[in-house]
Amino acid sequence: MGVGIVLMPQVLREKLGDDGAEALVGILNKAEYVQKSDLDDLANKIEKRVIEESSKIRSFVIAVNGAAIGLVTLVVTILQVWAR
């Protein structure tokens, strides 16, 4: 995890004190980490879904291609029979 750099304004450091300011920075860094983790999880779910759906599309295209070849073969056979 890359730790973000947070520049604490002097007024906040004065109001919160050193411990409070460091605690706030810690909370912000933790929130950044959780958000990044959530985004990574979402990206992985989307990637998995895209792979699954593209596999289904690929199978469908192969089936349609096979059906089209069968149909063309049938038409050619019919035309050959009629041409006799």
C-alpha positions in Angstrom: 0.0 0.0 0.0 1.4 3.4 -0.9 0.9 5.9 1.9 -0.5 9.2 0.7 1.1 12.4 1.8 -1.2 14.7 3.7 0.0 18.2 4.4 -1.7 19.1 7.7 -2.5 22.8 7.8 -0.9 24.5 10.8 -4.3 25.6 12.1 -5.5 22.0 12.3 -2.2 20.9 13.9 -2.6 23.6 16.5 -6.3 22.7 17.2 -5.8 19.0 17.2 -2.3 18.8 18.7 0.4 16.6 17.3 -1.3 13.3 18.4 -4.7 14.4 17.1 -3.2 15.5 13.8 -1.3 12.2 13.4 -4.5 10.3 14.2 -6.5 12.2 11.6 -3.8 11.5 9.0 -3.9 7.8 10.0 -7.7 7.8 9.5 -7.4 9.4 6.1 -4.8 7.0 5.0 -6.9 4.0 6.2 -9.9 5.4 4.4 -7.8 5.7 1.2 -6.6 2.1 1.6 -10.1 0.8 2.2 -11.4 2.7 -0.9 -8.5 1.4 -3.0 -9.2 -2.1 -1.8 -12.9 -1.8 -2.6 -12.1 -0.5 -6.1 -9.7 -3.4 -6.6 -12.4 -5.9 -5.6 -14.9 -4.2 -7.9 -12.4 -4.2 -10.8 -11.7 -7.9 -10.3 -15.5 -8.7 -10.3 -16.0 -6.7 -13.5 -13.0 -8.4 -15.1 -14.3 -11.9 -14.2 -17.8 -11.0 -15.5 -16.4 -9.7 -18.8 -14.4 -12.9 -19.2 -17.5 -15.0 -18.5 -19.7 -13.1 -20.9 -17.0 -13.0 -23.7 -16.8 -16.8 -23.4 -20.5 -17.0 -23.8 -20.4 -14.7 -26.8 -17.6 -16.7 -28.3 -19.6 -20.0 -27.9 -22.6 -18.3 -29.5 -20.6 -17.1 -32.5 -19.1 -20.6 -33.0 -22.6 -22.1 -32.8 -24.0 -19.5 -35.3 -21.1 -20.1 -37.6 -21.7 -23.8 -37.5 -25.3 -23.3 -38.2 -24.5 -21.0 -41.1 -22.1 -23.5 -42.6 -24.8 -26.2 -42.3 -27.4 -24.0 -43.9 -25.1 -23.1 -46.8 -24.3 -26.8 -47.2 -28.0 -27.6 -47.3 -28.7 -24.9 -49.9 -25.8 -26.1 -52.1 -27.1 -29.7 -51.9 -30.6 -28.6 -52.8 -29.3 -26.6 -55.7 -27.3 -29.5 -57.0 -30.3 -31.8 -56.8 -32.4 -29.3 -58.7 -29.7 -28.7 -61.3 -29.8 -32.4 -62.3 
